[in-house]
Each structure stands twice: as structure tokens, then as C-alpha cells.
Amino acid sequence: MYLVAIAWIYVVLMMAIAEATAANGTVLGAFFTFFLYGVMPLSILIYIMRTPARKRARLAAENASAAANEPTASPPPQSPR
């Protein structure tokens, strides 16, 4: 998953550099190219793809919290002999 994201950021970075160095290109255009084609779509994609991991982590934290708050059963008192 991360390999595809890194490759896409590289491609978008090269697009932004080409935009900035072109004869009729601007740095502002390069910034928006990088942000709108790279950063924003990838952040949404990675957020969606990490949803199952976040859900598992939340459930594990809830289970650990419930186990910590659960009273432990103490052994019954023994009578003296």
C-alpha cells in the first residue's frame, strides 16, 4: 500500500517540478498541482485504507480497558484450623 503511495507522490512531485520550470508555468501552479493531485487524494485514500486497522486498535483498547476495570475474584476466606 505504501509503495503505491510513495510512487504516486514521486510522479506528482515530478509533475510539479515540470510545472514550476516550464516557460509558462508558475510556482503557485506547481504548489496546487502537488497539493490537489498528490497530497489531498493520497490522504483520503490512506485514511480509508487504514479504517480496519483503526477499528481493530479501538476494539483492542476497549477490551483492555474492560479487562482492567473488571473486578478480580478474590479467593474465599479460609477458616483457621
Residue pairs with C-beta under 8 A, 6 or more apart in sequence:
1 46
1 49
5 42
5 45
5 46
8 38
8 42
9 38
9 42
12 33
12 34
12 37
12 38
13 34
13 38
15 33
15 34
15 37
16 30
16 31
16 33
16 34
16 38
17 30
18 25
19 25
19 26
19 29
19 30
19 33
20 26
20 27
20 29
20 30
